[in-house]
Amino acid sequence: MKRNITLTLAIVAVAAFILSFTSVGIANEQPVIGAAAPEFELSDQNGQLHSLEDYRDQWVVLYFYPKDDTPGCTTEACEFRDNIFAFKDLNAQILGVSLDDVESHKAFAEEYGLPFPLLADIEGDVSSAYGVKTRMGGMTVAKRQTFIIGPDGSIAKHYEKVKPAEHSRQVLADLKELSAAP
């Protein structure tokens, strides 16, 4: 009997350990294509406030990422940086969002010369509103997902699976199609 209890406790401990290193969702429902994008007001790496309303009449690429200065997040951010002029030609604003603070965003943006706002969703409210807030490796982070928001403020495209090295080019191609649509 004692051996069974010990074995059961060991199994529970191992399961808890494994779960702490896997993504366990805590996100709310995600907005659907065609729905109004959830509003937000967040500070960027320079302490300047940004709201969705600031970008009415232009495309917004709202990309969520887990953590500043990590390999995948750095690759994704630098790919957006390297294509910044193509996005501007399409009247699109890139906005990166994570749960990191303003100081972390500032260091990240300066280190990699990121020419677009990185928004600090410290409380995770915006990540929750977009349904991307999750637990990963024992931390609360934003899932790596992107939303294209149309000039009218509605969700035009949602990327649930993102490959950091390819994502910027994929978003650009889709924006070109969306911009050309009547």
N, C-alpha and C positions, 0 to 999 in steps of 0.2 A: 504494500500500500504506500509506504513512504517513498519507495523507488518510483512508483507511478506519479506521485505528486511532484517529485523532483524532476522527472522527465517532462511532465506537462509544463512546469514552470520554465524549464530550459527551452522548450518549443515556443512558448509564448514570448520569451525574451528574444529569441532569434527572430521570430516574426516581427516583433516591434523594431528590432534593429534594421531589418531589411526594409520595412516600410518607411523608416526614417530617411532612407536613401533613395526612395522612389517618389515619383510625383503622385501626391494624393490631392485630388481636386477639392478646392474650397470655393471655386468660382460660382458666380451667379449665372443665370441664363445669358447667352450671348445675343446681341441684337442681330436681327435677320436682314438680309438684303432688301433694300427698299424702305426699311424702317428709319425713323429719325435717329441720327447718331446721338448717344448720350452727351449732354453738355458737360463741360469741365472748365475749371480755372486752376491752373498749376503754375508754379514758378519754374523758370528755366535755370541753366547753369550760371546765369548772371543775375539771378534774383528777379528778373522781369516776369510779370504775370502774362499768361497766355490763356485764351479761352477759345472754344470752337467758333464762337461768334466772330472772333477777329479774322477768320479765314473764309467768311461767306463769299460766295462768288468765285472761289477757286477750289481746286482739288486739294485734299489733305491726305497724305500718307501717314497714318497714325500707326507707328510700329511699336509694339511692346516687346521688351526683352528682359531677361532675368537679372543681369548684374553687369555693372560697369567694369571695363578692363579685364574681361574674361575672354578666352579665345574665340568662341562663337559670336559673342556680342561685339567684339572688336572687329572681326571680319565683316559682320553685317553692317556695322556703322561705317566702316571704311569703304565698303561697296556703295552705300548711299552717297557718301562724300564724293567718291570718284565720278559719280553720275549726276552730281548736283545741277550742272548746267542743262542737262537733258530734262530734268524734272522742272526746272524753271521755265524752259521753253514750252512745257505743257501746262503752265500756270498751276503748278503743284507745289505745295509746301510739305516738307518732311518734318515730322515731329516724332522724336523718340521718347518713350515713356518707360521708366522702371521705378521700383520702390526705393532706389538709392536717393540720398539727399543731394541738395544743391552743391555742396562742396565736392562730393564724389563726382557729380556730373561735370563740374568745372574742371577738375583735374583730368578727367577722361577726354573731354572736348579739347582741352589745350594740348594734351599729349598727342592726339591724333589729328588735330586741325579740323575738327568737325564743324562745318559751317551752317549748322541747323540747330534749332532748340532741342535740348534734352530736358524733358519735364520730370520734375521730382514728385512722384505720387507716394509720398512718405506714408500716408495713412492707408493707402491701397484702395481708396474709394473709387477712383476712376478705373483702376484695374478690375474691381468688382463690377462696376457698371457695364464694362465691356466683356465680362465673363472670363477674364484671363488670370485672375488671382488664384494662386495655388501654393501648395507646400511641396518643396523639393529639397531633399537632403537636410531636412530639419529646419529649413528656412522658408519664410513666406516670400514669394517672388511673383513676377508676372510671367506667364507663359510667353514663349516666342511666337507671337501671332501679329498679323497686320490687318488693318482695315483701311480701305480706300473710301474716303467720304467725298461725295459729290459736292459741287458748288451750291446745291440746294440744301445741304446739310444731312442728306440721307446716306445710308450705307450702300455703296455701289459694289464692293467686293470685299471678301473676307478670306484671309489665308490662315488656315489652321495648322498646316504643316509648312514649315519654313526651313530651307537650306540656306544658311547664311551667305555662302559664297555665290549663290545664284539668284538670290531673292530680289535684289535691286533691279537686275535686268528683267526678271519676270514681271515685277510691278510696272516698270517702264513700258513693256510691251502691252500689258493690259490697260494701262492708262491711255496709250495711243488709241487702242480700240474704243475704250469708253469715251474718249474725247471726240472721236470721229462719229460716234453714234448720234442719230438725230434726236 
